[in-house]
């Protein structure tokens, strides 16, 4: 198109664009463009996560190695820390407060050490999950990968740390008269179920912590309360036998207590099925599936928002 100007010249104007009047969304659809970092479908997200499995494993191992790299005892602190905690709890709760009531010393000490090790597994997974996104923003903003890789990797790191600790736990159990038997095979499904539960919880906390960094300061108080309510240092039915039965039932059905009691039942000779709530395996599976699946979906729904201001 052209038109004559006042001085006799000819001005040429561009023809109207076929894209005039189209909204940004319509333009993107017309030319096949998509949002950078858009959330994929759930099944595609699972496929992408599986494709990063080697990164997840390598990242967890690197974090585990670096965790105590500045300490002279190095990886020994993986075992020494929960053992020292167990010693402190034994001195305070076992000797002073007599929390071992109803149990022989040969049962109570492995009971206490098992509780400390197993609860520490969940506690560490939760605390690592809170910082999984907010503590790795440089990685999140620099690279494109399924963000769930981070909390899953941190949970895997805590599982590897627990496996080191299990060697000491076996020594403690044998030292107090609980020798290897078929029930020790139950340790494997218990660890698998607790790992699923911890991973789901880490995913939930990772999403919450990504927007509320102060949550990392609050969680130690929450975890300490949870620990005292889960029977780490005492038998819930024995300690609460003079209280209404529903209180003990609620505390026994909480997932931390469920996984601790199953581990104790598998490992300790004097800790029989009478100490377990009814349908305990069904409840353990239910907690694991519910929290793992729910946590994964909850985290996935905010995938495109992680690391964005």
Phi, psi and omega in degrees: 000144180214161177209154183271134179271174184296330181269012176090356178284169180245123178259132181257128177249146181289146176292156180298141180283142176294348181266357180300135176089353180276140177284163177305320180295320179291322176297317180297318180293323182295321185255011175070031179270151178228161181291132178295127180077019180295148181289125177283169175298162186299313182290324175295324179295318177298318179297318179295320180296318177297324178294339179262017185299325180290322175296317181301314180294314181295320180295319180294320179292322178295318178297320180295319179293320183284341188301318182243024185294335181271352181268144182294325180278350175056231186294346179299336179292340175300327180263322185295323183297306178295330177294318178295321175299316179298321178297316179298314180296325179294317180297318184279307186273323183282315185269318186273309184269356177055045179287355180273012183306136180087359181229141173290157180299326179294338178265319188294319183295311174297327176302312182292313182297319177299315179299316181296314182296315184290318179292324178300326176302312179290316181301314181293324178295319179295313182295322177292324179296321180302323184261005187300318180267308184296333180269359181227038184297326178300317178292318182297319183280337185272329187235151177259116178199162178298121185295338178296343178304326185289303178297325177297319180296320179293323176295321177295324176300316180293327176296316178298323179294320178296322181298324173297317182292332182299331178299315178292322179298319177297319179297317178297315180299313180295320181298335180250024168093008177259097185270157181306136179210178184300328182297339179296338177295338178292344179300324183297308178294329178297314179296321180297316180293318179293324177297317177299314179299312181298321180295316177299318179293322178295323178295318178297312182292330178295318178293316180295317182289338180292332180254343182230079182302332180295347178300330179297332178280333181277326189299326177303325178289321177297315182293324179294319177297317178299320180297314181293333181273357187253003177075036177293318185259355184208161176279121184299310181299321181288315184293329185251022184294338179267003179255166177307140186299330184293335178293312178298323180298315180298316181292322180289331182276354179289145191299324179299317178293322181301310184289326176295314182294323177295320178294318178296317178299320181289327192260325191256127183299318186274007181250093188270181183293342178295343178273356184259145175290161180295150178055039188295324180291321178297320179293319179298317178294318180299314178300316183297312183291316182298311184286321180295312181291313180297318179295322180294313180295318180299318179292317182300325183296338180251016186308317186282356182258350183290131177082008181254082174058000000 
